Amino acid sequence: MASKFINVTLKVWRQKNADSKGNIETYQLSKVSTDSSFLEMLDQLNEQLINEKEAPVAFDHDCREGICGSCSLYIDGRAHGPQTQTTTCQLHMRSFNDGDTIYIEPWRSKAFPIIKDLVVDRSAFDRVQQSGGFVSVNTSGNTMDANAIPIPKADADNAFNAATCIGCGACVASCKNSSAMLFVGAKVSQYALLPQGKVEANKRVQNMVRQMDEEGFGNCTNTGACEVECPKGISLENIARMNREFLKSNLSSEK
């Protein structure tokens, strides 16, 4: 199908830094190809702003393939925009109509402070992973081939599904409590389901949950918005699994 061009009105959150007061600015953008991605549309906007001697809009991006999780934007009141299981960089302008008004905002969470415009600091996720996301590895030169360890197909599939989490933060942005339990549950699950992750299982879940709380994320009240808006379709089952692992670790004698 031949591409066409549309004109859109953009309502974009602008904020100089974390200490400044932000506001919504309005921009008119013409001749936007429906074949362009949402990020390419923002590139077009920035080119227009630079030509007009205005500051370009700061937004985060990297792979532009739906893998890295950097391109996290709140578009028209939804994390990553109107399409389900789609990251912002995978969203194309064919999802919008000529004359549409599009609202573009950053993630809203105390644990994700705004750096500038649409860019937020998601290093809280890094610290959660660093607090417990490791496995013991024999580096003596006598390591065992991974394929030599039998793992039930269901466990392998569930671990793989949990590992598809890209850490974008859509779960936090969509949750009314700014809870990170879907993210942490996925990271706990991908290790807890496999024999390689069971050595530190008790310490891992305790440390990661503790760090999650220290970062200021809210608690889960089972609304389910996180699963709905997750671009990788991470299941709420991972939160239940994390809760079971946490309870089991509290009942364990290991300190």
TORZA-149570 format. One record per atom (N, C-alpha, C, O): residue number from 1; atom name; x, y, z. Coordinates in steps of 0.05 Angstrom, whole numbers. Layout:
N
seq, atom, u, v, w
NUM, CA, X, Y, Z
...
***
This chain:
255
seq, atom, u, v, w
1, N, 17, -24, 0
1, CA, 0, 0, 0
1, C, 18, 25, 0
1, O, 37, 27, 16
2, N, 12, 44, -17
2, CA, 28, 68, -19
2, C, 25, 84, 6
2, O, 4, 86, 19
3, N, 48, 97, 13
3, CA, 48, 113, 37
3, C, 33, 140, 31
3, O, 30, 148, 9
4, N, 23, 152, 53
4, CA, 11, 178, 50
4, C, 22, 196, 72
4, O, 37, 187, 89
5, N, 14, 221, 70
5, CA, 25, 241, 89
5, C, 2, 253, 105
5, O, -20, 258, 94
6, N, 7, 257, 130
6, CA, -13, 269, 148
6, C, -2, 293, 163
6, O, 22, 296, 165
7, N, -19, 309, 173
7, CA, -12, 332, 189
7, C, -22, 327, 217
7, O, -45, 319, 221
8, N, -6, 331, 237
8, CA, -13, 326, 265
8, C, -6, 349, 283
8, O, 12, 365, 277
9, N, -21, 351, 305
9, CA, -15, 371, 326
9, C, -3, 355, 349
9, O, -15, 336, 359
10, N, 21, 363, 358
10, CA, 35, 350, 380
10, C, 34, 366, 405
10, O, 41, 390, 405
11, N, 25, 354, 427
11, CA, 25, 366, 453
11, C, 47, 352, 469
11, O, 44, 329, 478
12, N, 70, 365, 472
12, CA, 94, 352, 482
12, C, 102, 364, 509
12, O, 103, 389, 513
13, N, 109, 347, 528
13, CA, 118, 356, 554
13, C, 147, 366, 551
13, O, 164, 352, 542
14, N, 151, 391, 560
14, CA, 178, 403, 559
14, C, 186, 410, 588
14, O, 171, 422, 603
15, N, 210, 403, 595
15, CA, 221, 409, 622
15, C, 251, 410, 620
15, O, 264, 391, 612
16, N, 263, 432, 628
16, CA, 292, 436, 625
16, C, 309, 417, 641
16, O, 329, 407, 632
17, N, 300, 412, 666
17, CA, 315, 393, 683
17, C, 296, 384, 706
17, O, 273, 392, 707
18, N, 308, 368, 723
18, CA, 291, 356, 745
18, C, 280, 377, 764
18, O, 260, 373, 777
19, N, 294, 400, 766
19, CA, 286, 421, 785
19, C, 268, 442, 773
19, O, 256, 458, 788
20, N, 265, 442, 747
20, CA, 249, 462, 734
20, C, 220, 453, 733
20, O, 213, 429, 734
21, N, 202, 473, 730
21, CA, 174, 467, 726
21, C, 169, 461, 697
21, O, 177, 477, 680
22, N, 156, 439, 691
22, CA, 150, 432, 663
22, C, 123, 441, 654
22, O, 106, 450, 670
23, N, 118, 439, 628
23, CA, 92, 447, 616
23, C, 89, 434, 589
23, O, 109, 424, 577
24, N, 65, 433, 580
24, CA, 58, 422, 553
24, C, 62, 444, 532
24, O, 50, 466, 535
25, N, 77, 439, 512
25, CA, 81, 457, 489
25, C, 67, 445, 465
25, O, 66, 420, 461
26, N, 56, 462, 448
26, CA, 41, 453, 424
26, C, 57, 458, 399
26, O, 68, 480, 395
27, N, 59, 438, 382
27, CA, 74, 440, 357
27, C, 57, 429, 334
27, O, 42, 410, 337
28, N, 58, 443, 311
28, CA, 45, 433, 287
28, C, 66, 420, 269
28, O, 87, 432, 263
29, N, 60, 396, 260
29, CA, 78, 381, 243
29, C, 64, 372, 218
29, O, 43, 359, 219
30, N, 75, 380, 195
30, CA, 62, 374, 169
30, C, 78, 353, 154
30, O, 101, 349, 158
31, N, 64, 341, 135
31, CA, 75, 321, 116
31, C, 91, 299, 131
31, O, 114, 294, 125
32, N, 77, 287, 150
32, CA, 89, 264, 164
32, C, 81, 238, 149
32, O, 57, 232, 146
33, N, 101, 223, 141
33, CA, 95, 199, 126
33, C, 83, 178, 145
33, O, 93, 174, 168
34, N, 62, 165, 136
34, CA, 50, 144, 152
34, C, 68, 119, 154
34, O, 63, 101, 170
35, N, 89, 118, 137
35, CA, 108, 96, 139
35, C, 130, 101, 160
35, O, 144, 82, 166
36, N, 132, 125, 170
36, CA, 152, 131, 189
36, C, 144, 121, 217
36, O, 121, 119, 224
37, N, 164, 114, 233
37, CA, 159, 106, 260
37, C, 153, 130, 277
37, O, 158, 153, 269
38, N, 144, 126, 301
38, CA, 138, 148, 319
38, C, 163, 164, 326
38, O, 162, 188, 328
39, N, 185, 149, 330
39, CA, 210, 163, 336
39, C, 221, 178, 312
39, O, 233, 200, 315
40, N, 216, 168, 288
40, CA, 224, 183, 264
40, C, 207, 209, 262
40, O, 217, 229, 252
41, N, 182, 207, 270
41, CA, 165, 231, 271
41, C, 177, 252, 290
41, O, 177, 276, 284
42, N, 187, 242, 313
42, CA, 199, 261, 332
42, C, 226, 272, 321
42, O, 232, 295, 326
43, N, 240, 256, 306
43, CA, 264, 266, 292
43, C, 256, 289, 273
43, O, 270, 309, 272
44, N, 234, 285, 259
44, CA, 225, 306, 240
44, C, 217, 331, 256
44, O, 223, 353, 247
45, N, 204, 327, 279
45, CA, 197, 350, 295
45, C, 223, 365, 304
45, O, 224, 390, 303
46, N, 243, 350, 313
46, CA, 267, 363, 323
46, C, 282, 378, 300
46, O, 293, 399, 305
47, N, 281, 366, 276
47, CA, 294, 380, 254
47, C, 279, 407, 248
47, O, 292, 427, 242
48, N, 253, 406, 251
48, CA, 237, 431, 247
48, C, 244, 451, 269
48, O, 247, 475, 263
49, N, 247, 442, 294
49, CA, 253, 460, 316
49, C, 281, 472, 313
49, O, 285, 496, 319
50, N, 300, 456, 305
50, CA, 327, 466, 301
50, C, 328, 487, 279
50, O, 342, 507, 282
51, N, 313, 482, 258
51, CA, 312, 502, 236
51, C, 299, 528, 245
51, O, 305, 549, 235
52, N, 282, 526, 265
52, CA, 269, 549, 276
52, C, 284, 561, 300
52, O, 274, 579, 313
53, N, 308, 551, 304
53, CA, 326, 561, 325
53, C, 315, 556, 353
53, O, 320, 571, 372
54, N, 299, 534, 356
54, CA, 288, 526, 382
54, C, 302, 501, 391
54, O, 314, 486, 375
55, N, 301, 497, 417
55, CA, 314, 473, 429
55, C, 298, 448, 421
55, O, 274, 447, 423
56, N, 312, 427, 412
56, CA, 299, 402, 404
56, C, 288, 388, 429
56, O, 297, 393, 451
57, N, 269, 370, 425
57, CA, 257, 355, 446
57, C, 276, 332, 453
57, O, 283, 316, 436
58, N, 283, 329, 479
58, CA, 300, 307, 488
58, C, 282, 283, 492
58, O, 263, 284, 507
59, N, 290, 260, 480
59, CA, 276, 235, 484
59, C, 296, 213, 483
59, O, 316, 215, 469
60, N, 290, 191, 497
60, CA, 309, 169, 499
60, C, 304, 148, 477
60, O, 281, 143, 470
61, N, 325, 137, 466
61, CA, 323, 116, 446
61, C, 350, 103, 442
61, O, 370, 114, 450
62, N, 350, 79, 431
62, CA, 375, 65, 425
62, C, 371, 46, 402
62, O, 378, 53, 379
63, N, 361, 22, 407
63, CA, 361, 1, 386
63, C, 340, 7, 364
63, O, 345, 0, 341
64, N, 318, 19, 371
64, CA, 295, 23, 353
64, C, 285, -3, 341
64, O, 275, -3, 318
65, N, 288, -25, 356
65, CA, 278, -51, 347
65, C, 261, -65, 368
65, O, 255, -88, 365
66, N, 253, -50, 388
66, CA, 236, -62, 409
66, C, 250, -80, 428
66, O, 238, -98, 440
67, N, 277, -77, 431
67, CA, 292, -95, 448
67, C, 303, -81, 473
67, O, 303, -93, 495
68, N, 313, -56, 470
68, CA, 328, -44, 493
68, C, 310, -32, 514
68, O, 318, -29, 537
69, N, 286, -23, 507
69, CA, 268, -11, 526
69, C, 272, 18, 532
69, O, 260, 29, 550
70, N, 290, 30, 517
70, CA, 297, 59, 522
70, C, 275, 78, 514
70, O, 270, 98, 527
71, N, 260, 72, 492
71, CA, 241, 91, 480
71, C, 215, 91, 495
71, O, 194, 86, 483
72, N, 216, 97, 520
72, CA, 192, 96, 537
72, C, 177, 122, 538
72, O, 186, 141, 551
73, N, 155, 124, 524
73, CA, 139, 148, 523
73, C, 110, 142, 530
73, O, 99, 121, 524
74, N, 96, 162, 542
74, CA, 68, 160, 548
74, C, 53, 175, 526
74, O, 55, 199, 525
75, N, 39, 160, 509
75, CA, 28, 171, 485
75, C, -3, 169, 486
75, O, -14, 148, 488
76, N, -16, 192, 486
76, CA, -45, 194, 488
76, C, -55, 178, 512
76, O, -75, 164, 510
77, N, -42, 181, 534
77, CA, -51, 169, 559
77, C, -45, 139, 562
77, O, -56, 127, 580
78, N, -29, 128, 544
78, CA, -22, 100, 547
78, C, 9, 96, 544
78, O, 22, 110, 528
79, N, 20, 78, 559
79, CA, 48, 72, 557
79, C, 54, 60, 530
79, O, 42, 40, 522
80, N, 72, 72, 515
80, CA, 81, 64, 488
80, C, 60, 69, 467
80, O, 64, 62, 444
81, N, 37, 80, 474
81, CA, 17, 87, 453
81, C, -6, 68, 450
81, O, -10, 51, 467
82, N, -21, 71, 428
82, CA, -47, 57, 426
82, C, -46, 27, 420
82, O, -66, 13, 424
83, N, -23, 17, 410
83, CA, -22, -11, 402
83, C, -12, -28, 426
83, O, 7, -20, 440
84, N, -24, -51, 430
84, CA, -16, -69, 451
84, C, 9, -85, 443
84, O, 14, -90, 420
85, N, 25, -92, 463
85, CA, 50, -107, 460
85, C, 67, -95, 438
85, O, 78, -109, 421
86, N, 70, -69, 439
86, CA, 86, -54, 420
86, C, 101, -32, 434
86, O, 90, -17, 450
87, N, 127, -31, 430
87, CA, 143, -9, 441
87, C, 140, 16, 425
87, O, 130, 15, 402
88, N, 148, 39, 436
88, CA, 145, 64, 422
88, C, 159, 64, 395
88, O, 149, 75, 375
89, N, 183, 52, 394
89, CA, 198, 52, 369
89, C, 185, 34, 348
89, O, 191, 37, 324
90, N, 168, 15, 356
90, CA, 155, -2, 337
90, C, 128, 9, 328
90, O, 115, -1, 310
91, N, 120, 31, 341
91, CA, 95, 44, 334
91, C, 99, 61, 309
91, O, 118, 77, 308
92, N, 81, 59, 290
92, CA, 84, 75, 265
92, C, 61, 95, 263
92, O, 40, 92, 275
93, N, 66, 115, 247
93, CA, 47, 137, 244
93, C, 22, 129, 229
93, O, 3, 145, 228
94, N, 22, 105, 217
94, CA, -3, 95, 205
94, C, -25, 90, 226
94, O, -48, 85, 219
95, N, -16, 89, 251
95, CA, -36, 85, 273
95, C, -51, 111, 280
95, O, -70, 110, 296
96, N, -44, 133, 267
96, CA, -57, 158, 272
96, C, -69, 169, 246
96, O, -63, 160, 224
97, N, -87, 188, 250
97, CA, -102, 199, 227
97, C, -94, 228, 222
97, O, -84, 242, 239
98, N, -99, 237, 198
98, CA, -94, 265, 191
98, C, -111, 283, 209
98, O, -135, 280, 212
99, N, -97, 303, 220
99, CA, -111, 322, 238
99, C, -111, 314, 267
99, O, -121, 329, 284
100, N, -100, 291, 274
100, CA, -100, 282, 302
100, C, -83, 300, 320
100, O, -64, 312, 311
101, N, -91, 302, 345
101, CA, -75, 315, 365
101, C, -64, 293, 383
101, O, -78, 277, 394
102, N, -37, 292, 386
102, CA, -23, 271, 400
102, C, -9, 282, 424
102, O, 7, 301, 422
103, N, -16, 271, 447
103, CA, -3, 279, 472
103, C, 21, 261, 478
103, O, 18, 236, 478
104, N, 44, 273, 484
104, CA, 69, 258, 488
104, C, 81, 267, 515
104, O, 88, 290, 518
105, N, 83, 248, 534
105, CA, 93, 254, 560
105, C, 113, 233, 569
105, O, 114, 211, 558
106, N, 129, 240, 590
106, CA, 147, 220, 601
106, C, 133, 202, 621
106, O, 110, 207, 628
107, N, 147, 181, 630
107, CA, 137, 164, 651
107, C, 133, 182, 676
107, O, 148, 201, 681
108, N, 112, 176, 691
108, CA, 106, 191, 716
108, C, 109, 172, 740
108, O, 92, 155, 745
109, N, 131, 176, 754
109, CA, 136, 160, 778
109, C, 157, 174, 795
109, O, 177, 184, 784
110, N, 154, 174, 820
110, CA, 174, 185, 838
110, C, 201, 171, 835
110, O, 222, 183, 837
111, N, 200, 145, 829
111, CA, 224, 129, 826
111, C, 238, 134, 799
111, O, 261, 126, 795
112, N, 224, 147, 781
112, CA, 235, 154, 754
112, C, 235, 184, 751
112, O, 219, 194, 735
113, N, 253, 198, 764
113, CA, 253, 228, 762
113, C, 260, 237, 733
113, O, 276, 224, 719
114, N, 248, 259, 725
114, CA, 253, 269, 698
114, C, 280, 282, 697
114, O, 288, 297, 714
115, N, 295, 275, 676
115, CA, 321, 287, 671
115, C, 318, 312, 653
115, O, 328, 333, 660
116, N, 304, 309, 631
116, CA, 298, 331, 613
116, C, 276, 322, 594
116, O, 277, 301, 583
117, N, 256, 340, 590
117, CA, 234, 335, 571
117, C, 222, 307, 575
117, O, 208, 302, 595
118, N, 227, 289, 556
118, CA, 215, 262, 557
118, C, 233, 241, 568
118, O, 226, 217, 568
119, N, 257, 249, 577
119, CA, 277, 230, 587
119, C, 274, 228, 618
119, O, 275, 248, 632
120, N, 272, 203, 628
120, CA, 271, 199, 657
120, C, 295, 181, 665
120, O, 306, 166, 649
121, N, 301, 183, 690
121, CA, 323, 167, 702
121, C, 311, 140, 712
121, O, 297, 139, 731
122, N, 318, 118, 698
122, CA, 308, 92, 705
122, C, 329, 75, 718
122, O, 328, 50, 718
123, N, 350, 88, 729
123, CA, 371, 73, 742
123, C, 362, 57, 766
123, O, 376, 40, 776
124, N, 338, 64, 777
124, CA, 327, 48, 799
124, C, 325, 19, 791
124, O, 330, 1, 807
125, N, 317, 14, 766
125, CA, 315, -14, 756
125, C, 343, -27, 757
125, O, 345, -51, 763
126, N, 363, -12, 749
126, CA, 390, -23, 749
126, C, 399, -32, 777
126, O, 410, -53, 781
127, N, 392, -15, 797
127, CA, 400, -21, 824
127, C, 385, -45, 835
127, O, 395, -60, 851
128, N, 360, -48, 827
128, CA, 344, -71, 836
128, C, 357, -97, 825
128, O, 361, -116, 839
129, N, 364, -96, 799
129, CA, 377, -120, 787
129, C, 404, -125, 800
129, O, 411, -148, 805
130, N, 420, -104, 804
130, CA, 446, -107, 816
130, C, 445, -118, 844
130, O, 464, -131, 854
131, N, 423, -113, 858
131, CA, 421, -122, 886
131, C, 419, -152, 889
131, O, 425, -164, 910
132, N, 410, -166, 867
132, CA, 406, -195, 871
132, C, 407, -210, 845
132, O, 404, -235, 845
133, N, 411, -197, 822
133, CA, 410, -211, 797
133, C, 435, -224, 788
133, O, 448, -215, 769
134, N, 443, -245, 801
134, CA, 467, -260, 793
134, C, 463, -289, 799
134, O, 446, -297, 815
135, N, 480, -306, 787
135, CA, 481, -335, 794
135, C, 509, -343, 798
135, O, 528, -331, 787
136, N, 513, -363, 815
136, CA, 540, -374, 819
136, C, 550, -388, 794
136, O, 535, -404, 782
137, N, 574, -382, 786
137, CA, 585, -394, 762
137, C, 612, -407, 769
137, O, 630, -393, 781
138, N, 616, -431, 762
138, CA, 641, -445, 766
138, C, 661, -436, 745
138, O, 658, -442, 722
139, N, 681, -421, 753
139, CA, 701, -410, 734
139, C, 727, -425, 736
139, O, 748, -415, 728
140, N, 727, -449, 748
140, CA, 751, -464, 752
140, C, 761, -479, 727
140, O, 783, -491, 728
141, N, 746, -477, 706
141, CA, 753, -491, 681
141, C, 740, -519, 680
141, O, 744, -534, 661
142, N, 724, -525, 700
142, CA, 710, -551, 701
142, C, 680, -546, 700
142, O, 664, -560, 714
143, N, 672, -527, 683
143, CA, 643, -520, 682
143, C, 627, -542, 667
143, O, 638, -557, 651
144, N, 602, -543, 674
144, CA, 584, -563, 662
144, C, 569, -551, 639
144, O, 560, -528, 641
145, N, 567, -566, 618
145, CA, 552, -556, 595
145, C, 522, -552, 603
145, O, 511, -570, 616
146, N, 511, -530, 596
146, CA, 484, -523, 604
146, C, 464, -544, 594
146, O, 444, -550, 607
147, N, 469, -555, 570
147, CA, 451, -575, 559
147, C, 451, -601, 574
147, O, 434, -618, 570
148, N, 470, -605, 592
148, CA, 472, -629, 608
148, C, 453, -629, 632
148, O, 450, -649, 646
149, N, 441, -605, 637
149, CA, 423, -603, 660
149, C, 394, -605, 650
149, O, 385, -587, 636
150, N, 380, -627, 657
150, CA, 352, -630, 647
150, C, 334, -610, 661
150, O, 334, -607, 685
151, N, 318, -596, 645
151, CA, 299, -576, 655
151, C, 272, -581, 643
151, O, 270, -584, 618
152, N, 250, -583, 658
152, CA, 224, -588, 647
152, C, 217, -566, 626
152, O, 223, -543, 630
153, N, 204, -574, 605
153, CA, 197, -556, 583
153, C, 181, -532, 593
153, O, 185, -510, 585
154, N, 161, -537, 611
154, CA, 144, -516, 621
154, C, 161, -495, 636
154, O, 157, -471, 633
155, N, 180, -505, 653
155, CA, 197, -486, 668
155, C, 215, -470, 649
155, O, 218, -446, 653
156, N, 226, -483, 629
156, CA, 243, -469, 610
156, C, 227, -448, 595
156, O, 237, -425, 591
157, N, 203, -455, 587
157, CA, 186, -435, 572
157, C, 179, -411, 590
157, O, 180, -388, 581
158, N, 171, -417, 615
158, CA, 164, -395, 633
158, C, 188, -377, 640
158, O, 185, -353, 642
159, N, 211, -390, 643
159, CA, 236, -374, 648
159, C, 242, -356, 624
159, O, 250, -333, 627
160, N, 239, -367, 600
160, CA, 245, -352, 576
160, C, 225, -329, 574
160, O, 233, -306, 567
161, N, 200, -334, 579
161, CA, 180, -313, 577
161, C, 185, -290, 597
161, O, 182, -267, 590
162, N, 194, -298, 621
162, CA, 200, -277, 641
162, C, 225, -261, 632
162, O, 226, -237, 637
163, N, 244, -275, 619
163, CA, 268, -262, 611
163, C, 264, -242, 588
163, O, 282, -227, 581
164, N, 241, -243, 575
164, CA, 236, -224, 553
164, C, 231, -196, 562
164, O, 230, -178, 546
165, N, 228, -192, 588
165, CA, 225, -165, 599
165, C, 248, -148, 591
165, O, 271, -155, 595
166, N, 242, -124, 580
166, CA, 263, -106, 570
166, C, 269, -83, 589
166, O, 285, -66, 584
167, N, 255, -83, 612
167, CA, 260, -63, 632
167, C, 253, -34, 624
167, O, 266, -15, 631
168, N, 232, -32, 607
168, CA, 225, -5, 597
168, C, 211, 12, 618
168, O, 214, 37, 617
169, N, 197, 0, 637
169, CA, 183, 14, 658
169, C, 154, 20, 652
169, O, 142, 35, 667
170, N, 143, 9, 631
170, CA, 115, 13, 625
170, C, 97, 4, 648
170, O, 76, 15, 653
171, N, 105, -18, 661
171, CA, 89, -28, 683
171, C, 87, -8, 706
171, O, 66, -4, 717
172, N, 109, 6, 711
172, CA, 109, 27, 732
172, C, 92, 50, 724
172, O, 76, 61, 739
173, N, 96, 59, 699
173, CA, 82, 83, 689
173, C, 52, 78, 687
173, O, 36, 97, 690
174, N, 43, 53, 682
174, CA, 15, 47, 679
174, C, 1, 42, 706
174, O, -23, 44, 708
175, N, 17, 35, 726
175, CA, 5, 28, 752
175, C, -3, 52, 768
175, O, 13, 72, 770
176, N, -27, 52, 780
176, CA, -36, 75, 796
176, C, -19, 78, 821
176, O, -18, 99, 833
177, N, -4, 56, 829
177, CA, 13, 57, 852
177, C, 43, 60, 845
177, O, 60, 60, 862
178, N, 49, 62, 819
178, CA, 77, 62, 809
178, C, 92, 37, 820
178, O, 114, 40, 829
179, N, 79, 14, 819
179, CA, 91, -10, 828
179, C, 109, -22, 807
179, O, 104, -21, 783
180, N, 132, -33, 817
180, CA, 151, -46, 799
180, C, 150, -76, 802
180, O, 169, -90, 794
181, N, 129, -87, 814
181, CA, 129, -115, 820
181, C, 128, -133, 795
181, O, 137, -156, 797
182, N, 117, -124, 773
182, CA, 118, -141, 749
182, C, 146, -143, 739
182, O, 155, -165, 731
183, N, 161, -121, 739
183, CA, 189, -121, 731
183, C, 206, -139, 749
183, O, 220, -156, 740
184, N, 203, -134, 775
184, CA, 219, -150, 795
184, C, 210, -179, 794
184, O, 227, -197, 796
185, N, 184, -184, 791
185, CA, 174, -211, 790
185, C, 186, -226, 766
185, O, 192, -250, 767
186, N, 189, -212, 743
186, CA, 200, -225, 719
186, C, 229, -231, 724
186, O, 239, -253, 716
187, N, 244, -213, 736
187, CA, 273, -218, 741
187, C, 277, -240, 761
187, O, 296, -256, 758
188, N, 260, -241, 782
188, CA, 262, -263, 801
188, C, 255, -290, 788
188, O, 269, -310, 792
189, N, 234, -290, 772
189, CA, 224, -315, 759
189, C, 244, -327, 740
189, O, 248, -351, 740
190, N, 258, -311, 724
190, CA, 275, -322, 704
190, C, 298, -338, 717
190, O, 310, -355, 704
191, N, 305, -332, 742
191, CA, 325, -347, 756
191, C, 313, -369, 773
191, O, 323, -391, 775
192, N, 290, -363, 787
192, CA, 278, -382, 805
192, C, 269, -407, 792
192, O, 267, -428, 804
193, N, 262, -405, 766
193, CA, 252, -428, 752
193, C, 273, -448, 742
193, O, 267, -470, 734
194, N, 298, -438, 742
194, CA, 320, -455, 732
194, C, 339, -464, 754
194, O, 343, -450, 774
195, N, 350, -488, 751
195, CA, 368, -498, 772
195, C, 392, -480, 777
195, O, 402, -479, 799
196, N, 402, -466, 756
196, CA, 425, -449, 760
196, C, 419, -425, 779
196, O, 437, -414, 791
197, N, 394, -419, 782
197, CA, 387, -396, 799
197, C, 378, -403, 827
197, O, 372, -385, 843
198, N, 378, -429, 833
198, CA, 367, -436, 859
198, C, 388, -434, 882
198, O, 380, -434, 906
199, N, 413, -431, 876
199, CA, 434, -429, 897
199, C, 430, -404, 913
199, O, 430, -406, 938
200, N, 426, -382, 900
200, CA, 422, -356, 915
200, C, 393, -348, 916
200, O, 387, -325, 922
201, N, 374, -366, 911
201, CA, 346, -359, 908
201, C, 335, -343, 932
201, O, 322, -323, 928
202, N, 341, -353, 956
202, CA, 330, -340, 980
202, C, 341, -312, 983
202, O, 326, -293, 988
203, N, 367, -309, 981
203, CA, 379, -283, 984
203, C, 371, -264, 961
203, O, 366, -240, 966
204, N, 368, -275, 937
204, CA, 362, -258, 914
204, C, 335, -244, 917
204, O, 333, -220, 914
205, N, 314, -260, 923
205, CA, 288, -248, 925
205, C, 286, -228, 948
205, O, 273, -208, 946
206, N, 299, -234, 970
206, CA, 299, -216, 993
206, C, 312, -190, 986
206, O, 302, -168, 992
207, N, 336, -191, 973
207, CA, 351, -167, 966
207, C, 337, -150, 945
207, O, 336, -126, 947
208, N, 325, -163, 925
208, CA, 312, -149, 904
208, C, 286, -135, 914
208, O, 281, -112, 906
209, N, 271, -149, 930
209, CA, 247, -136, 941
209, C, 254, -113, 960
209, O, 241, -92, 959
210, N, 275, -117, 976
210, CA, 283, -95, 994
210, C, 292, -71, 978
210, O, 285, -48, 984
211, N, 308, -75, 957
211, CA, 317, -53, 940
211, C, 294, -39, 926
211, O, 293, -15, 923
212, N, 275, -55, 917
212, CA, 251, -44, 904
212, C, 237, -25, 922
212, O, 228, -3, 914
213, N, 233, -33, 947
213, CA, 220, -15, 967
213, C, 236, 10, 973
213, O, 225, 31, 976
214, N, 263, 7, 974
214, CA, 280, 30, 980
214, C, 280, 50, 958
214, O, 284, 74, 962
215, N, 275, 41, 933
215, CA, 275, 59, 911
215, C, 249, 76, 909
215, O, 248, 95, 894
216, N, 229, 69, 925
216, CA, 205, 85, 927
216, C, 182, 76, 909
216, O, 162, 90, 905
217, N, 184, 51, 898
217, CA, 162, 41, 882
217, C, 139, 33, 900
217, O, 143, 26, 924
218, N, 114, 35, 890
218, CA, 91, 28, 906
218, C, 86, -2, 906
218, O, 101, -18, 895
219, N, 65, -10, 920
219, CA, 59, -38, 923
219, C, 38, -46, 902
219, O, 25, -29, 890
220, N, 35, -72, 898
220, CA, 16, -82, 878
220, C, -12, -86, 891
220, O, -14, -97, 913
221, N, -33, -76, 877
221, CA, -60, -81, 887
221, C, -76, -96, 866
221, O, -101, -95, 866
222, N, -63, -111, 849
222, CA, -75, -130, 830
222, C, -95, -117, 811
222, O, -116, -129, 805
223, N, -88, -93, 802
223, CA, -105, -80, 782
223, C, -101, -93, 754
223, O, -120, -96, 739
224, N, -77, -100, 748
224, CA, -71, -114, 723
224, C, -63, -96, 700
224, O, -59, -105, 678
225, N, -62, -69, 705
225, CA, -55, -51, 683
225, C, -27, -56, 673
225, O, -21, -52, 649
226, N, -9, -66, 690
226, CA, 19, -71, 682
226, C, 20, -92, 660
226, O, 35, -89, 640
227, N, 6, -114, 664
227, CA, 6, -135, 644
227, C, -6, -126, 617
227, O, 3, -133, 596
228, N, -28, -110, 619
228, CA, -41, -101, 595
228, C, -23, -83, 579
228, O, -23, -85, 554
229, N, -8, -65, 592
229, CA, 9, -46, 578
229, C, 37, -56, 572
229, O, 52, -42, 558
230, N, 45, -78, 584
230, CA, 72, -88, 579
230, C, 76, -95, 550
230, O, 61, -110, 538
231, N, 97, -83, 536
231, CA, 101, -88, 508
231, C, 109, -117, 502
231, O, 108, -126, 479
232, N, 118, -132, 523
232, CA, 127, -159, 519
232, C, 107, -179, 531
232, O, 112, -203, 531
233, N, 84, -169, 541
233, CA, 63, -187, 551
233, C, 71, -203, 575
233, O, 62, -226, 579
234, N, 88, -192, 593
234, CA, 97, -206, 617
234, C, 72, -211, 635
234, O, 56, -193, 640
235, N, 69, -236, 644
235, CA, 45, -244, 658
235, C, 46, -237, 688
235, O, 67, -236, 700
236, N, 22, -233, 698
236, CA, 19, -228, 727
236, C, 28, -252, 744
236, O, 33, -250, 768
237, N, 29, -276, 731
237, CA, 38, -300, 744
237, C, 66, -296, 757
237, O, 73, -308, 777
238, N, 82, -278, 745
238, CA, 109, -273, 755
238, C, 108, -259, 782
238, O, 125, -263, 799
239, N, 88, -242, 786
239, CA, 85, -229, 812
239, C, 77, -250, 833
239, O, 88, -249, 855
240, N, 59, -267, 826
240, CA, 51, -289, 845
240, C, 75, -306, 851
240, O, 79, -314, 874
241, N, 91, -312, 831
241, CA, 115, -329, 836
241, C, 135, -315, 854
241, O, 146, -327, 872
242, N, 139, -289, 850
242, CA, 157, -274, 867
242, C, 147, -274, 896
242, O, 162, -276, 915
243, N, 120, -271, 900
243, CA, 109, -271, 927
243, C, 114, -298, 940
243, O, 119, -300, 964
244, N, 111, -319, 924
244, CA, 116, -346, 936
244, C, 145, -350, 943
244, O, 151, -360, 964
245, N, 163, -340, 926
245, CA, 191, -342, 931
245, C, 199, -326, 956
245, O, 215, -334, 972
246, N, 186, -303, 959
246, CA, 192, -285, 981
246, C, 182, -298, 1007
246, O, 196, -297, 1027
247, N, 158, -309, 1007
247, CA, 147, -322, 1031
247, C, 164, -346, 1038
247, O, 170, -351, 1061
248, N, 172, -362, 1018
248, CA, 189, -385, 1022
248, C, 216, -378, 1034
248, O, 226, -391, 1052
249, N, 227, -356, 1025
249, CA, 253, -347, 1036
249, C, 251, -338, 1065
249, O, 269, -341, 1081
250, N, 227, -326, 1072
250, CA, 223, -317, 1099
250, C, 220, -341, 1118
250, O, 227, -340, 1142
251, N, 209, -363, 1107
251, CA, 205, -387, 1124
251, C, 231, -404, 1125
251, O, 233, -422, 1142
252, N, 250, -398, 1107
252, CA, 274, -413, 1107
252, C, 293, -405, 1130
252, O, 292, -383, 1140
253, N, 309, -424, 1138
253, CA, 328, -419, 1160
253, C, 353, -404, 1150
253, O, 369, -395, 1165
254, N, 356, -402, 1122
254, CA, 379, -389, 1111
254, C, 378, -359, 1116
254, O, 357, -347, 1113
255, N, 400, -348, 1124
255, CA, 402, -319, 1130
255, C, 419, -306, 1108
255, O, 423, -282, 1109
***
